[in-house]
């Protein structure tokens, strides 16, 4: 779900950048879809996809997509148009401009989106298991709560928390490696 929603959410702004008219036309629909509470869609996902992994994948993808889409759009909108104009004067084609200027400007925005999306994706998967699952951490927490097993509930919550911390550490290392070319202030807490 994270991969599907993340790739779609990160790629769509680049595609819409090529057609400002399509961006303008799709903006109200994307805003409306973003505003729909994803938890309210869970019963529909269960009806359409049944109880199983596919429901959780779609649920998580629907959460992650919009977080990366809007961060990616913010990155693309922040591209310095003077830099693009200078590259065009120097003979750069659209692919080179996208790869060298737009992509490098947008990457920090995408990492910001990932930092918000990854914990929400894990939480979304757990919530999806609360609603409809026969296995997984969410199911384990719900099942432990149903039999008044406080230790089981807390163990499940601690495991989810540790997963979020681990995923965030991996993301932090990946961001540092990907943006090594960009000077970063050491005083900032990330």
N, C-alpha and C positions, 0 to 999 in steps of 0.2 A: 504494500500500500504506500509505504514511504517512497519507494523508488518510482512507482507509477505516478503518484501525485506530484512528486518532486520534479521528475523529468518533464512532465506535462506543464507544470506551473512555471518552470524555469525556461522552457522552450517557447511557450506561447508569446511572451513579450517580444522575443526576437522576431517571430513570424509577423506579429502585428506591427512591428516597427517598419516593416517593408510596405505596409498599406495603411496609411493614416485614416483613410475612409473606413476601412474595415474595423480599425480600432475604435473610431467614433461610433460606428454602428453597434459594435458588440459591448461597449462599455456599460450601458444600462442593464443588459442581461447578465453580465458578469457581476455587477454590483448587487443585483437582485439575488442571484444564486449565492453570493457570499453572505448575504444577510439571512438566508434561511438557516435556522438552527439545525445543525447536522444530527443532533440527538433525536430531533423530531422525525428525521428521515429513517431512523433505524428500523421501525416497524415495516416500512416499505421495502427496505433492503432485505429484511428477513422474508417477506412475502415473495419478492422477486428472485432472491438468490438462495433462500433456505438457510438453515442453521449450519454453519460451517465456516471454513477459512475464507471463502470468497466474500462473505458478508463483511468480515472484518477488514479485508483488503480494500474493498470499495469504501467502507466507512472511513478508514484511515486516509485513503487517497483523497476523499472529498474534503477532509480537514486540511491536509498538507498542501493541496493544489493552490488554494487561494493565498495562503501565506507566502509561498514562493512566487506566485504570479505577481502579487502587488509589490513585493520587494524587488523583483526583477524589473517591473515597470518603473519603479522609482529609480533604479539604477540606470535604465535606458534614458529616462527623462533628464537625468543629471549629466548626460554626456555633453561636454563642451562643444557646441556647434562650430566654434571658431577652429577647434582642433580638427574636426571633420572637414571643414572647408580647406584648411591647410593641407590635409592629406589628399584631398581631391585635386588640389592645384599641383601637388607633387606627383600625381598620376596614379594614386591608389584606387583600386576598384572597390565595389561594394563589399565583396567578401573580405578583402584586406582591412577595410575600415571596420567591419563587424568584428573580425578576429582580433585586431590590434588595439582598437580604440574602444569600441562599444563593450566587448567582452571584458577587457581589463578594467573598465569603469564599473561594470555591473557585478563583478565577482564579489567585492566586499558586501554589496547589498544582498546577494544570494546567500552568503554565509550568515548574515544577520537573520535572514528568513529561516535558514536551517536551524539556527540556535533557538528560535521560537518553535519551529515545526517539529523538531525531533522529540522534545518532551511531550508535546501535544499528540504526536503520532503514537507514542507509547501509551499515553493516557487514553487515547481513543481506542487503541487495541484492547486495553484492559476494560474500558467501559463497554465495548462491543461484546466482550466475554461476560460482563455482568448481565447483559440483556439476553444474549442467545449464544450459548456455547456449551460444549460438553467436555472441554479441557481448557487448560491455560491458566495464567495467573489470576485473571479476573474471575474465572469460574472457581478457582481455589479459594479466593478471598470470599466470594459469595457463599460458597459451600461451607467454609469455616464459620462465617457469620450465622448461617442457618442452624448450625449445631452448637452455637455459643462457644466456639473455640477461639478465644481472644488471642492466644499465642499464634494460631494459624493465620488470623487476620493480620496481625502485626508483622508476622514473617513475610506474608505476601506483599504488604505495603513496603517493608524494608527492601525486599528484592526489587520491586519496581523502582524505588528510589535509587538503589545502587545501579540499576540498569541506566537510569537517566544520567547519573553522574559519570558512568563509564562511557556512554555514548557522547556526552558533552566533552569529555577529555579527548576522545578520538577526534571529534570535530575540531576542537581547539588546536590539536597537533596538525591536523590536515589544513586548517586555515593558516597556521604559521608557515607551513611548508609552501602552500600555494601562493601566499602573498609575501614571500621572502624578499621579493624585489622592491616592495613598497615600504618606505620608512614608517615605522609605527612608534608613537611616543611610549616610553616605558612607564610613564607615570599613570597611564590610563589603566583602569581595572576592567578586564574584559570578562 
